Amino acid sequence: MNWGVITPLLIFLFIIFAIGFWSNKLVLKSNSFLEGYFLGERSMGGFLLAMTMVATYGSASSFIGGPGVAYTRGLGWVLLSMTQLATGYFTLMVLGKKFAIVSRQYKAVTLIDFLKERYQSKTVVLLSAASIILFLFSSMIAQWIGGARLVESLTGLSYSTALFIFAFSVLVFVIVGGFRAVALTDTVQGVVMFLGTLILLIATIKAGGGVSNIISDLAAENPNLISPFGADGSLTPSYVSSYWILVGIGVVGLPQIAVRAMSYKNSKAMHSAIVIGTIVVGFIMLGMHLIGVFARPVLPGIKIGDTVMPLLSMKVLPPFLAGIVLAAPMAAIMSTVNALLILVSSALVKDVYLNYIKPKANDGHIKKVSFSVTAIIGIIVILFAWSPPDLIVWLNLFSFGGLESVFIWPVIMGLYWGKGNKYGAIASMIIGMGSYILFDRFYPNAFGFHTVVMPIILSLVGFVAISLVMKPKVSDMQVGLEK
Amino acid sequence: MKKTEAPLDKRFKIAHREALIGVILVIINFIWWYGFSYGLGSAKVEDYQYIWGLPAWFFYSCIVGTLLMIVLVSLTVKFFFKDVPFEIEEEEKL
């Protein structure tokens, strides 16, 4: 065991727990358990909002997987990762004030609430709940595995012990604290991610003997490492550009991000969140991926990409600092898992149970059900992560793109196109999901683009066409949404 | 529904304009990013220019591009984004 590294990590976990218990007191005091637990009562200020979006979005892949790929592919992968800069401002600007106003009118607490009120359709609700549960469940398991692997590599404990420690801390925390706890710790985690990136970037440049030195070492090894086309020349402009859709603008359709766009206090909070979010996302994405590339001359010959980050931190930093830096991916994974767990349990409790099974439950009953559902999901996830079935791994691979194809148009068109109706939404969700699976299986990277591009185009066509063909009765139309 | 339609329209007008600004910013971001990376980066690696030790295409596309977007986003938020109340109750008080 490497106590020099583990001590700062334990301190970090302790702080996170303290915040969880403190915010739980606030939730128990608040008037509506449901809004408090799942939404933090729409009370988030700008800094909190920006940080919670960054922390939710920045996951295991930004800190472990991404730098690992950058290590093998070179600067071309950093270029690709910068497509994520748009998430910092685009999501909040486009969902923006309209989403905030409309979701308050609807009294919506989750993305599904919004869709339910907008389209007045049981099918839309059940389709959304099903895709959220299916995709987020599996991506949660993947994050969980990542977290356990990190604990494993730091402590030398066995995988199952590491998984247990990691899962236990996350679960206790989410169950007692709910959304507000998640948002608050996201802030701490976001700050840790930011500092961790800064420290490691500086240390790596120093260890490599300066930027010019590192770049010429890279060019001497393989000139393509410093070109935009990747080490083997396989990163074509059209493929890299399509990441603008997958991780840039498509993020609007991710339920875990969208729910944050309805939870802020006022428009001032939104304005400062846009600016802070852009700065933090830009810095973390650029920094982390650049670190991955710069690690190559410093630490040559690493075969498994996922180990680049931990190995590098322990090599270029004194143990205590390494502990702080490695708290960053830990923070990223924890905050993503927290958010997903809350989201899946809100889909089950709020959107299915309260809507269709027991609509008249009182606050005490809801509280009991929310706690136990969150706990049960958590335990099932642990069991799956223990020995992940192949299906889960496969589902997780397209969880991002799949969710985007399902939700992007029902959300965007629901907000900005008065003529959009439930038939269009249902068609677009089914086409999005179906064509994503088919393209992924039979024609991945169609026309040189990432797989996500075609399904998003097809589901847009489906939404518009079916909405125009199937006109609903006037009574179905939503008041206040037409311009 | 007894919602007052007129003030709602006004808030939505602001919201629509700001969403459009978001779209425009993404387009600017994309053009800058694509133009510099593939414009300068497509040359032979031996012919690359370097700024601060980094290849020029990367410096302009990723470093300057990120800073540029941060500045643009801050400016648009400061000068073009308007404060609007979100709650109906607040609206009625006005």
HADDOCK unambig.tbl for C-alpha pairs under 7 A between the chains (distance, minus, plus):
assign (segid A and resid 79 and name CA) (segid B and resid 62 and name CA) 6.51 0.50 0.50
assign (segid A and resid 82 and name CA) (segid B and resid 62 and name CA) 6.77 0.50 0.50
assign (segid A and resid 86 and name CA) (segid B and resid 26 and name CA) 6.43 0.50 0.50
assign (segid A and resid 90 and name CA) (segid B and resid 22 and name CA) 5.37 0.50 0.50
assign (segid A and resid 93 and name CA) (segid B and resid 18 and name CA) 6.23 0.50 0.50
assign (segid A and resid 93 and name CA) (segid B and resid 19 and name CA) 5.20 0.50 0.50
assign (segid A and resid 93 and name CA) (segid B and resid 22 and name CA) 5.31 0.50 0.50
assign (segid A and resid 94 and name CA) (segid B and resid 19 and name CA) 4.20 0.50 0.50
assign (segid A and resid 94 and name CA) (segid B and resid 22 and name CA) 6.02 0.50 0.50
assign (segid A and resid 96 and name CA) (segid B and resid 15 and name CA) 6.73 0.50 0.50
assign (segid A and resid 96 and name CA) (segid B and resid 19 and name CA) 6.78 0.50 0.50
assign (segid A and resid 97 and name CA) (segid B and resid 15 and name CA) 5.24 0.50 0.50
assign (segid A and resid 98 and name CA) (segid B and resid 12 and name CA) 6.16 0.50 0.50
assign (segid A and resid 98 and name CA) (segid B and resid 15 and name CA) 5.41 0.50 0.50
assign (segid A and resid 100 and name CA) (segid B and resid 86 and name CA) 6.66 0.50 0.50
assign (segid A and resid 101 and name CA) (segid B and resid 86 and name CA) 5.01 0.50 0.50
assign (segid A and resid 101 and name CA) (segid B and resid 87 and name CA) 6.92 0.50 0.50
assign (segid A and resid 104 and name CA) (segid B and resid 87 and name CA) 6.74 0.50 0.50
assign (segid A and resid 211 and name CA) (segid B and resid 53 and name CA) 5.27 0.50 0.50
assign (segid A and resid 211 and name CA) (segid B and resid 54 and name CA) 6.93 0.50 0.50
assign (segid A and resid 212 and name CA) (segid B and resid 53 and name CA) 3.93 0.50 0.50
assign (segid A and resid 212 and name CA) (segid B and resid 54 and name CA) 6.68 0.50 0.50
assign (segid A and resid 215 and name CA) (segid B and resid 53 and name CA) 6.88 0.50 0.50
assign (segid A and resid 215 and name CA) (segid B and resid 54 and name CA) 6.76 0.50 0.50
assign (segid A and resid 223 and name CA) (segid B and resid 45 and name CA) 6.23 0.50 0.50
assign (segid A and resid 227 and name CA) (segid B and resid 41 and name CA) 6.02 0.50 0.50
assign (segid A and resid 227 and name CA) (segid B and resid 45 and name CA) 6.71 0.50 0.50
assign (segid A and resid 228 and name CA) (segid B and resid 37 and name CA) 6.64 0.50 0.50
assign (segid A and resid 228 and name CA) (segid B and resid 41 and name CA) 5.99 0.50 0.50
assign (segid A and resid 266 and name CA) (segid B and resid 85 and name CA) 6.92 0.50 0.50
assign (segid A and resid 266 and name CA) (segid B and resid 86 and name CA) 6.64 0.50 0.50
assign (segid A and resid 267 and name CA) (segid B and resid 83 and name CA) 5.48 0.50 0.50
assign (segid A and resid 267 and name CA) (segid B and resid 84 and name CA) 6.19 0.50 0.50
assign (segid A and resid 268 and name CA) (segid B and resid 83 and name CA) 6.54 0.50 0.50
assign (segid A and resid 271 and name CA) (segid B and resid 77 and name CA) 6.20 0.50 0.50
assign (segid A and resid 275 and name CA) (segid B and resid 73 and name CA) 6.42 0.50 0.50
assign (segid A and resid 275 and name CA) (segid B and resid 74 and name CA) 5.62 0.50 0.50
assign (segid A and resid 278 and name CA) (segid B and resid 70 and name CA) 6.28 0.50 0.50
assign (segid A and resid 279 and name CA) (segid B and resid 70 and name CA) 6.16 0.50 0.50
assign (segid A and resid 282 and name CA) (segid B and resid 66 and name CA) 6.30 0.50 0.50
assign (segid A and resid 483 and name CA) (segid B and resid 9 and name CA) 6.66 0.50 0.50
